[in-house]
Amino acid sequence: MLTPLRTTPSRFALLALTLAASLFAFPVPAHAGPCEANGGLGCAAEGENPGAPGNPGNGNGNGNGDDGGGNGGNNDPGDGLNTTDDGLITGNNGEVEEAAVPDTEDTIAKAFNKIEFPVPTIESAPDPKTFVRVKTSFWIPADQAEDLTVQAAVGAAEGVQPQTITATAELKYVLWDLVEDELICEGPGRPNGEGPGEECDYYFKTSSAYHGMEAFEITATPYWNITWTCAGTCPDGVAGVVDAEYASPAGEIELVVDEIQTEANDN
């Protein structure tokens, strides 16, 4: 009787059975994460909560550090320039740049336009009328003949280097139009023709009636010597003349000029 042969598992069959048993004992997740993929290096321990991402912070730099946000930048970048009181422009890098040179003529014009010239008040003696060949004195109030001084300045506000112009108007003379003639007086004249100062007297030759007028229209026009000086940045010099004979508005009055009549005595 033949005895059936007993089969013995081969080495390869035993290895396959061992691998199959290990797969069933330790199942692998269907989708491995990055930590699992690299073997867990640099990953949190199993069961730890990594937390929510931090607040990135707002634009004015008030980010919450506890939430992980950093400090934000300045919302206003600016123009990168700062203007100092002396008209120099300083950049954010600390370099100082020179502002533009001021226009001296323009600053002089600003100063000139500030001068308020008085309209002279004319006084005369005798008054309200005078006579032919009688001394007639003319004058204007002394305070209307005083020097006039003004200033104009430019600087950082105008984007230029600082400059100050001082303009001074000094009375040079007064031109009197007396209809039949003209009279130039070096100063304001003397009240009633008396006291100190330059006289401003005249003797009429004809009456106003002779010219077909009830009264002469007398005018007085002041002429001024206007000068300027500069302080600060003065590319065009530090002094000069605006006008050597500037005529300001004239004052006027009506003055009757009469004649003194005499009668001849035959005796």
ABEGO torsion letter per residue (X at the ends): XBBBBBBBBBAAAAAAAAAAAAAAABBBBABBBAAAAAGGBGBBBBGBBAEBBBBAEBAAGABBAAAGBBBBBBABAEAGBBBBAAGBBBBAAGBBBBBBBBBAAAAAAAAAAABBBBBBBBBBOBOABBBBGBBBBBBBBAAAABBBBBBBBBBAAAGBBBBBBBBBBBBABBBBBAGABBBBBABAEBBGGBEBEBBBBBBBABBAAAAGBABBBBBBBBBBBBBBBBBEBBAAEABBBABABBBBBBBBBBBBBBBBBBBBBAX
